[in-house]
């Protein structure tokens, strides 16, 4: 199955931006505490926003270039993600205002990842509703072994660099590695379910032919 | 809504991917339309009608209310 142009463009824009983000977070951000000069500190602190802005731009261009059904499932995903993050933010804010929990500003860093997870889950649900098999990542060229490899490499680097890396870097590498392995597992499970469905359909069609 | 797209596509010997490419949509979208899980917009319905050389009414018919 050839990759559609809109997906090809998305991955061309998405991966360099994500790589830049990971590189900044791994190699620049940990040294922020050593910088005293406020302006430089502010610039470096905001540096990861730049690649994430490029990721968001790539996502916007993907949605604009998608066909009408894809746009509808994107919309469902974004609506659910926005609603969920809004409710969680409100709940967290009220609990903090009531002094039942203590939240510091770094909690805001989890907003975007939370939105992405909710968006992916909601879009998968919407896709299933329209009979889309949910193997979009495979259709655009990704196989589970790609994620298995990326996860394995991330975890290997974390293990090998255990004595030299800062806790923050170690945490990021293990987090990335675990996420890649989880995606690989989900893709493999979906592929297995799809092949079982295909086998059942084939058996039915052979049975009808007899 | 019911439709004749699978039949018309098969008559022309096109796969879902072939039709998707001609309409500039994804194969998944064609599958969703063929299985009746998604009703296309009017512009896409006109594109389908033009591609198959038929009227929209000859391709789509209302399903059970």
HADDOCK unambig.tbl for C-alpha pairs under 7 A between the chains (distance, minus, plus):
assign (segid A and resid 67 and name CA) (segid B and resid 25 and name CA) 5.29 0.50 0.50
assign (segid A and resid 67 and name CA) (segid B and resid 26 and name CA) 6.95 0.50 0.50
assign (segid A and resid 69 and name CA) (segid B and resid 29 and name CA) 6.12 0.50 0.50
assign (segid A and resid 130 and name CA) (segid B and resid 32 and name CA) 5.75 0.50 0.50
assign (segid A and resid 130 and name CA) (segid B and resid 37 and name CA) 5.24 0.50 0.50
assign (segid A and resid 130 and name CA) (segid B and resid 38 and name CA) 6.27 0.50 0.50
assign (segid A and resid 131 and name CA) (segid B and resid 32 and name CA) 5.90 0.50 0.50
assign (segid A and resid 131 and name CA) (segid B and resid 37 and name CA) 6.75 0.50 0.50
assign (segid A and resid 132 and name CA) (segid B and resid 28 and name CA) 5.68 0.50 0.50
assign (segid A and resid 132 and name CA) (segid B and resid 32 and name CA) 6.90 0.50 0.50
